[in-house]
C-alpha cells in the first residue's frame, strides 16, 4: 500500500535556503534543534518495524526513506528560506522490494517511471537491523543520490543504536535558478524507552548535520548538533 504525499526534502534530499552572502559570496546559517522531528523519527522507526513484521517490502522501503527525512531535520536552519518540495515516493515495483524474516532486499525497488529507486539491504538478527542501502531520485529539475547505513535495535519497548547518511544533488527550477548541495546526518538513539503505543517516554537521541550548497553560484552552509531527551510522558521531548 502506498501513499503519495508532499514531503519537505530536508538534508536527505537537500534544503535550498536562499541566504544573504558576505563579501566572499558565501554565508553560514545558524541552526536550531527540532525536538518534534526527533519524535517523528521514533515514529518512523516504529513504522519500519511494523512493515518488516508484515513482510511488506514497499512499505519498509518507504519507512526507511522517511526515517532519513525526519532524522535530517532534527537540526535545521534557524533562518527561513526556499525549500524544495516534490511528490513521492511511490515504490510501486513490489518484485524489487522483498522482505522476509531475515531482512529486506531492494533491487531497483522504485516507481514505474524510475523516479525513485532504492538498492541495497536491511538485515535482521533478533531485534537488531543493519541498514546498508542507496537511494536515488530523478525527476524534472531534481537529481539526488544518497547512501544510508546503521545498526538499530527496534523492539516493542526499546530503540537503541546509530544511523547515518550522506549524499549530494542538484536542482534547476526551470526559471534560471540552479542549486547544488551535499549533506550528511548522523543520529544515535540512546536507550529510548517506548510505551504501549510505541511513543518515546525515556532515553535520548543525539543528532548532527553538516550541509553545504550553492544557489546560483553563491555558497552557503550550516552544521550543528543536538541532544533531545524524551519523557517522562508520551509526546514530551526537549
Secondary structure, DSSP 8 states (H G I E B T S, - for coil): -----EEE--TTT---------TTSEEE--EEE-HHHHHHHHHHHHHHHHHHHTT-HHHHHHHHHHHHHHHTTSEEESS-----EEE------GGGEEEETTEEEEEEEE-TTSSEEEEEEEEEETTEEEEEEEEEEEETTEEEEEEEEEEEEE-SSEEEEEEEEEEEEEEE-SSS-EEEEEEEEEEEEEEEEE-TTS-EEEEEEEEEEEEEEEETTEEEEEEEEEEEEB-SSTT-B-
